[in-house]
Amino acid sequence: MNFTSLTADLMGFWAEWVRPSAGLPTVLWSLLLAVAAASGHLVQRYMGLPKVVGYSIVGTVVGFAGFEGAVWPLQGIPLFLLELGVAIVLFEAGGRLPLRWFRHNPRVLLQSIVEASLTYFGVFWTLHWLGVPDPVANPIALIAIVASPAVLSRVIMDTRASGPVTERAMTLATLNTFYALALGYAQAGLIERAPQTLMQKLYPVAVVLGLSFVVGGLIALALRTALRVMSPTSENTSILLLAIIAAGAAMAAHMGGSAPLAALIGGVLLKALNPKPWAWPRQLGTAASLLTMLMFVLVSIVAAQADWSLPVASVVLAVIAVRAVAKVAGVAIANPGSGASWKQAFWVGCAMSPLSSIALLIASNFVTASPLLGTLITQVALPAILLMEVLGAVIATIAIHAVGEASNPWRPEAFSTTEDTQR
């Protein structure tokens, strides 16, 4: 008996007594988030791993059990909640993007471009060599560019990390997310067409970027105006921030732009208009944390619904391996003159391993645009996203501890002695 039939039996049994309310799905989602929160805490406390690993494991188990609370491809409220969670993360990441750093150290931008290009072409050529059609290989290669700022920010938060490797990894992850969103959302509109000229290929990218810049600018101006009369630490300011980001995400998606890209641009522009230091965790508070946890659980539930088969497994593993090598190699190739050592460059590339919600959103756009090709794309993309949401978080944690930038020592209670635990 799977999860779906069990739910149907319960509904049938209680049909005569149950009264109209939010419904059983709301109860199930509430319990699921409660279990995910507890699992995240236990994984961090007893294994020393980031909480996102616990969230993902819970979502994976429920997804394999047949939970239908998130149907692929995402649409309606689940899609909006995922976009909102990603928008909040990218808005914060955009606000931390060090634009002045690029002026003094343009090699960081070069590292970003080389790493993203090498990842795209490495994955694309590998899939082409394995016999995957180019219309399918191209979206998967675009998805592979992404290094999830959402997972990386949670790892940084849980390890209390700070330092050059942490900052550079987060910066490069934010930049290649920008590239992947702009290209991915534009290419989704062309997936069933074959543009002949360069202008026909660049026009959709310009439209996505233009609309996202407009919405991002409106978000930044609204928040800048609010911050002139409201305290940055006020509870009402936190609510205002969330409400404006949510409105901007919905507006960008409705106009044909990219909701996450608009939020990222809004964060960058707001930082340029209001360069004072921000205290995002305190401002956004528990509501943002709940949305972020929901985002990770939702991604793992959806990804677990992929068609897991042995013939696809070799392709997925090849994509993951080539992507990992390309990210390390891309950062290392452009490392001379960037101010980082070779050891730091290696661990920066490793810290950019995670895949998660942004990759899932890009894949969802391709599925919506072309259900037939989208099915072939998700056969590879969804398993890769699920594996690298968990393994990527672990690899990023190892990288941060390897360079000594984590404030929390990696001493899980499961491996501590009684005397250490008492201390």
N, C-alpha and C positions, 0 to 999 in steps of 0.2 A: 504494500500500500504506500503510495507516494504522498507528498505533502498536499497536493491538490485534492485528491480523493478524500483525505482525512479532513480537510477544511470543509468540503462539500457535505460529508457525513455529519459534522458538527452543526453546520447550518441547518441541515434537515432535521436533526434531533431537537434543536432549540427553536424551530420555526414558530411553534405555538406560543412560546413564552417570551421570546425576544421582542423588545420594543424598538421603534425607529430611533436611531442614534447615529453616531459616526460610523458604525458598522464594524464587523469583525476584522476587515483589513487594517483599519486604524489601530485596533488592539494588537494585531500581529506585528505591525510596524513599530509600535511603541515598545513591545516586549523585545523585538529584535534589536532596537537601538540600546535598550537597557543591557541586554546580553553583550552587545558589541562594546559598550563602555566598560563593563566589568572585564571582558576579555582583554581589551587594550591595557587596562591597568595591570592585570596579572602577567601579561606578556612582558611588559616593561619591568615589573618588579622582580619577577622570578627568572627571566631570561636575559634581561638587559637589552632587549630589542625595542624599537620604537612602537608606540601604541598602534600605529597604522597597520602593523602586521596582525595584531589581534582583530582589528576591525575587518581586515580583508579575509582572514581565516573564517570568521563568523559568516560573512557574506558568501564566501565560497561554499561552505557547507550547506547553507540554506539554498543557494542557487542550484547545487547538485541535487538537493532533495526535491526540487521541482516547484519552488515558491514562485507564484505568478504575480507578485506585487510589482514587478518591473519587467514589462514585456519588451522584447527587442523587435524592431528598432524603437528607441525611446520617443515618446510623444506626449503632449499634454503636460500635466503637472510634474511627473517624474523628470521630463526633459528640462522644464523650467527650473526645478530645484537643483538639478545637476549644473545647469548653466549659471545659476545664482551662486552655488558653492564655488565653482571655478572662477567666476567674476570677482568674488570677494578675495580669493587667494591672489589672483593676478593684479587686482587693484593695489593690494598691499605690496606685491612684488614690484609693480611699476613705480610705486612711491619710494622704493629703496634702490631703484636703478641709478647707479652713480654716473650721471651724464658728464660731470666735470672730470671724472676719472678717464673717460674716453678721450677727452681733449689732451690730457697730459700723457696718456698711455694708449695710443690708438692700436697698439698690438693686440689688446684685448678684443677689439672689434674684429681684427684679422683672425684671431683664434676662433671666434664665434663663427665667422663665415666659412673658414676652412673646415672646422669640425662638422658643421651642418652639411656642407657640400659633400664631404667625404662620406658621411653617413648615408646621405641620399643615394649617391651613385654606387656606393658599395652594396647597399641592400638591393637597389634596382638591378644591378648587373648580376648579383647572385641569384635573384629570382628569375631573371631572364635565362640564366644558364641552367636553372632547374626546370625550365619549360613553362614557367608561369606567364600567361599572356601579359603584354605591356599595359593594357588598360587596367589590369589588376595589380601589377607590380608597381606602377606609379603611385597609386594611393597608399599602398603599404609602405613604400619608401618615404613618402611624405610623413606618414604617422611615425616612422622610426626616428625622424629628426627630433621629435619632442623628447625633452628630459623634464619630467614632471616637477614643476616648482611646488606643487601641492604636497607631494611626498617629501621632497627635499626640505621644505620649510618645517614640516612636522618632525622630521629627523633632527633638524637643527634645534627646534624648540625642546624636544625631549632630551637631547644630549647637552643642551645649553652651550652650543658651540659658537665660537667666534674666532676669526683669524683669516689670513689671506686665502687659504684653500676654500674655506666655507664661503667667503664673500665672492670669490671668482666662480665657484661652481654655481651659486645662486644666480649670479649675473649672466653667465653663459646659458643656463637653463631658461632664464627669462627671455633672452634674445632669440634662442632657437625656437621657443614657443611662439614668439612674434612671427618668425618666418613661416612656421608650419601652419599657424592659423590663417595667415593671409593667403598662402598658396593653397592650403587644403580646402578652405571654404570656396575659393575661386574655382579650383579644379573640379569640385563637386558639381558645379553648374555646367561644366563642359564634358562630363564623363560620357555622355551619350552623343556628343557632337565631336567633330574633328576639325578644329580651327586650322585654317591653312596659312594665314599670315601671322607675323609677330604681333601686330596690333590686335588681332583677334584673340591671341593668347594672353596679352597683357591687359586688355580691357577689363575682364572680370576681376583681376587682381586690383586694378585701380579703383573699381567700384566698391569692392569690399573694404579696401583701405580708406577710401574717401568717406563712406558712410560711417565706418567705425571711428574715424577721426572726428567727424561732426558730433556723434553721440558722446565720444570721450571728452571732447571739448565742452559740451554742455554739462556733463557730470562734473568736470573740474571747476567750471565757473560757478555752478550751483553750490558746490561744497566750499569753494573759496569765499563766496559771499556769506555763507552761513558761518564760517570760521571767523569772520570779522566781528560778528555780534554774539557768538556762542563760545563757551569755554571748550577747549579740546578734550577736557577730561569729564565733561558733563554726560550724564546718562542720556539726556535728550539728544546730544550730538551723536552718540552711538546709534540711536534709533534713526536719526536723520541720515547718517551715512549708509546704513543698511537699506533704508527706503529708497534713497536716490540711486544707489548701485542697482537695486532690484528693478527700478523703473527704467534705468538706462539699459540694463540687460534685455528687458522685454522690448524696449523700443528698437534697439539695434537688431534683434532677431526679426522683428516685424518688418523693418525697412529693407532687409536683405543684406545687412552687414553681419558682423560677428560679435555676439554679446561678450564673450571672453576678451576678444581683441579690443573692443571699446572700453572695457573696464581697465585693461592694461594701459591703454593710451591715456585714459582719464587719470590713473595714478601717476603716470609720468608727468602729465601737464600740471596736475595739482602740486606736485613736488616742486616744479619749476616756478609756479606762482606763489607757493607758500613753503619756502625752504626750511622752516622751523622743524626741529626734530618731532617725530610722531611717536605716540605710544599705542600702536595698533592693538596688541593683545588686550590692553586695559580698556580701550575704546570699544572695540567690537564685542568683547566679552563672550558670555556663554552662548549667545545666539549664533555667533559665527562659528564657535567650536562645534555646536550641534549640527549646523549645516555641513561643516567639513567632514564630520564623522559620518553623516548620512551620505555624503558624496562618495566616500570610500566604500561603504557598505553597498551602495547602489551599483557602483562600478563592478565590484566583485560578483554580485548576484547576476548581473547581466552577462559578464564575461564567462561565468560558469555555465551559461546556457548554450555556449558554442558547441558546434559539432566536433567533439573530441574523437579523433580517429588516428590510427597509426600512420596512414599515408601522409596526413597533414603534419604529423609530429616532426618529421625530419625537416620539413620546410620551416616550421616555427623555430626549431632549434638552430637552423642555419641562419635565419634572420636575426635571432638574439645574439648569436656568436659574432656575426659580421658587424652588427650594430655596436657591440661592446668594443671590438677591436678598432672600429672606425672612430669612435668617440675618443678613445685614448690616443690613437695615432693623430687625429686631427688637432687635438690640443697640443700634442708634443711637437708636431711639424711647425706650428706657428709660435712655439714657445720662446725661441731666441729673441731677446730684447723686450720680453713682456714683463720682466721683473720677477719671474717665478723660477724656482729650481726645477731640474728634471724630475726629481722625486715629487715635488708639489704638482707638476703638470700631470704625472701619472695618476695621482690620487684625485685630482680634479676630474679627469676623464672617468675614473671609476665612480665618483660621486654623482655623475650624470646618468647613471644607469636606469633610474626608475621610469616606468610608464604608468599612466593612470587615467584620470578623468578627461584630460584634454585630448589625449589620443582617442578615447572612446567617443568624444563629441565629434571629432573629425570623421571617424569611421561611421558614425550615425548619419552624418550629412551625406556621405557617399551612398549609404544604403537607401536613404530617402530619395536621392536623386535617381538611382538606378537599382531597383530591387534585385535584378538578375545578377549584375556585376557585383552589387553589394554583398550578395550571399557568398560569392567567391572571395571577396576581400575579407569579410569577417571570419571566414574559416581559418585564416592565418592571424588576423589582427587581434581577435578576442582572446585566444589562448596566450598570445605573446603579451598582451596587456595584463592579463591576470597573473602570469608568472612573474613579470617584471614589476608589478606593483608590490609583490611580497619580496622577491629576491633583490629587486632594486633597492628597497628600503634597507635590507640587511647589508648589501654591498656599500651603500652610502654611509651607513653607521660604521662599518669597518674602516672606510676611508677617513672619516672624521677622527676616529680614535687613533688611527695609524699615524696621523700627522700631529697628534697631541693637542687638538683644538677643542676637545670636549671638556666642559667643566665637570660634568658628572662622570666619575670613574666607572668603567665597565666591570662591575662586580655584582653579577646577578645573585640574588639571595639563594637561588637553587644550588649555587656552587660555593656559597660562603659557609664558613664554619660557624658553630654556635657562638663562639667568642666574638667573631667579626660582626654577627648580627646584633648581639647585645651592645657592642660599641656604637 
